[in-house]
Amino acid sequence: MRMNLKVPFAEKDEAKMLGARWDAARKIWYVEGKADMAAFVRWAPTPHDGSTIVVPRQSSVQANKREASSKVIVGSAYVAQQRVCECLPWEVCDKCESTALSR
């Protein structure tokens, strides 16, 4: 029976000395055909490995608007912002001072 292991790079030599082998195609350490797997328990993957779900935090509508106005969006989600004045983008005049990122 094959058991894949999650061996940190710093501990690879120790795992190799205990009998673990490197699967180059899958890029993972494994043990196969060992009767006693006790030495490899600390590297055994947990049932939830690889299934981490990032849940976005909920925030107020005002914070979402503030965040959306400061994001740089590229690709199909790009929306051109209306110009406030005719000055150059790197210059800040009295009209566009409220929308400038920083001075």
GROMACS elastic network, one bead per residue, 0.5 to 0.9 nm:
[ bonds ]
;  ai    aj funct       b0    kb
    1    31     6  0.82136   500
    1    32     6  0.55327   500
    1    33     6  0.54942   500
    1    34     6  0.78508   500
    2    30     6  0.67504   500
    2    31     6  0.57057   500
    2    33     6  0.67330   500
    2    34     6  0.86716   500
    3    29     6  0.87291   500
    3    30     6  0.55017   500
    3    31     6  0.52988   500
    3    32     6  0.63375   500
    3    44     6  0.77839   500
    4    28     6  0.68724   500
    4    29     6  0.59665   500
    4    31     6  0.65147   500
    4    32     6  0.87000   500
    4    43     6  0.86489   500
    4    44     6  0.70948   500
    4    45     6  0.73852   500
    5    20     6  0.84431   500
    5    28     6  0.68641   500
    5    29     6  0.52053   500
    5    30     6  0.52271   500
    5    31     6  0.74912   500
    5    40     6  0.77239   500
    5    41     6  0.87568   500
    5    42     6  0.88474   500
    5    43     6  0.52214   500
    5    44     6  0.50881   500
    5    45     6  0.60515   500
    6    28     6  0.72324   500
    6    29     6  0.67707   500
    6    30     6  0.84642   500
    6    42     6  0.86775   500
    6    43     6  0.50203   500
    6    44     6  0.61966   500
    6    45     6  0.58292   500
    7    10     6  0.81854   500
    7    11     6  0.63226   500
    7    12     6  0.61522   500
    7    15     6  0.73587   500
    7    28     6  0.80410   500
    7    29     6  0.66081   500
    7    42     6  0.87865   500
    7    43     6  0.56106   500
    7    44     6  0.84624   500
    8    11     6  0.54391   500
    8    12     6  0.64473   500
    8    43     6  0.84449   500
    9    12     6  0.52542   500
    9    13     6  0.83816   500
   10    13     6  0.76246   500
   10    14     6  0.87051   500
   11    14     6  0.54032   500
   11    15     6  0.64067   500
   11    16     6  0.87565   500
   12    15     6  0.51439   500
   12    16     6  0.61145   500
   12    17     6  0.86704   500
   12    20     6  0.87221   500
   12    29     6  0.84277   500
   13    16     6  0.50284   500
   13    17     6  0.62018   500
   13    18     6  0.87505   500
   14    17     6  0.51434   500
   14    18     6  0.64405   500
   14    19     6  0.89029   500
   14    20     6  0.88219   500
   15    18     6  0.51813   500
   15    19     6  0.65048   500
   15    20     6  0.53726   500
   15    21     6  0.80872   500
   15    29     6  0.83995   500
   15    39     6  0.88511   500
   15    40     6  0.76978   500
   15    43     6  0.88083   500
   16    19     6  0.51516   500
   16    21     6  0.62695   500
   16    22     6  0.82932   500
   16    29     6  0.88164   500
   17    20     6  0.72647   500
   18    39     6  0.74028   500
   18    40     6  0.81858   500
   19    30     6  0.89729   500
   19    31     6  0.69871   500
   19    32     6  0.89301   500
   19    34     6  0.87700   500
   20    29     6  0.63938   500
   20    30     6  0.55441   500
   20    32     6  0.79623   500
   20    40     6  0.84277   500
   21    28     6  0.85608   500
   21    29     6  0.55869   500
   21    30     6  0.54164   500
   21    31     6  0.62493   500
   21    32     6  0.83766   500
   22    25     6  0.89694   500
   22    26     6  0.87327   500
   22    27     6  0.70596   500
   22    28     6  0.59734   500
   22    30     6  0.63797   500
   22    31     6  0.89012   500
   23    26     6  0.55892   500
   23    27     6  0.54810   500
   23    28     6  0.54127   500
   23    29     6  0.60054   500
   23    30     6  0.70839   500
   24    28     6  0.70078   500
   24    29     6  0.86804   500
   25    28     6  0.81967   500
   26    29     6  0.87206   500
   31    34     6  0.69488   500
   31    37     6  0.83553   500
   31    40     6  0.82758   500
   34    37     6  0.63276   500
   36    39     6  0.74172   500
   36    40     6  0.88018   500
   37    40     6  0.54798   500
   37    41     6  0.65906   500
   38    41     6  0.53694   500
   38    42     6  0.84696   500
   39    42     6  0.75755   500
   39    43     6  0.88957   500
   40    43     6  0.55761   500
   40    44     6  0.64783   500
   41    44     6  0.50861   500
   41    45     6  0.86872   500
   42    45     6  0.84565   500
   45    48     6  0.81301   500
   45    49     6  0.64669   500
   46    49     6  0.55548   500
   47    50     6  0.88505   500
   47    51     6  0.89123   500
   48    51     6  0.55963   500
   48    52     6  0.72535   500
   49    52     6  0.70722   500
   59    62     6  0.82255   500
   59    63     6  0.63595   500
   59    64     6  0.68086   500
   60    63     6  0.53087   500
   60    64     6  0.63960   500
   60    65     6  0.88358   500
   61    64     6  0.50759   500
   61    65     6  0.62953   500
   61    66     6  0.87015   500
   62    65     6  0.51944   500
   62    66     6  0.62785   500
   62    67     6  0.86518   500
   63    66     6  0.50400   500
   63    67     6  0.60673   500
   63    68     6  0.84871   500
   64    67     6  0.50815   500
   64    68     6  0.59772   500
   64    69     6  0.85646   500
   65    68     6  0.50913   500
   65    69     6  0.61811   500
   65    70     6  0.88548   500
   66    69     6  0.53709   500
   66    70     6  0.67182   500
   67    70     6  0.54280   500
   67    71     6  0.65096   500
   68    71     6  0.54346   500
   68    72     6  0.86173   500
   69    72     6  0.84142   500
   70   101     6  0.77854   500
   72    78     6  0.84009   500
   73    76     6  0.86949   500
   73    77     6  0.64228   500
   73    78     6  0.52353   500
   73    79     6  0.76817   500
   74    77     6  0.63212   500
   74    78     6  0.51364   500
   74    79     6  0.86343   500
   75    78     6  0.56749   500
   76    79     6  0.85298   500
   83    86     6  0.72546   500
   83    96     6  0.85989   500
   84    87     6  0.88187   500
   84    95     6  0.66895   500
   84    96     6  0.58502   500
   84    99     6  0.84433   500
   85    88     6  0.87582   500
   85    93     6  0.82008   500
   85    95     6  0.63722   500
   85    96     6  0.64269   500
   86    89     6  0.87164   500
   87    90     6  0.83256   500
   87    91     6  0.64389   500
   87    92     6  0.72825   500
   87    93     6  0.70018   500
   87    96     6  0.84421   500
   88    91     6  0.53216   500
   88    92     6  0.78345   500
   89    92     6  0.75141   500
   92    95     6  0.80384   500
   92    96     6  0.60723   500
   92    97     6  0.57371   500
   92   100     6  0.68294   500
   92   103     6  0.79223   500
   93    96     6  0.55437   500
   93    97     6  0.58659   500
   94    97     6  0.53586   500
   94    98     6  0.81528   500
   95    98     6  0.73475   500
   95    99     6  0.86832   500
   96    99     6  0.54654   500
   96   100     6  0.62879   500
   97   100     6  0.51986   500
   97   101     6  0.86078   500
   97   102     6  0.89131   500
   97   103     6  0.89185   500
   98   101     6  0.85500   500
  100   103     6  0.75396   500
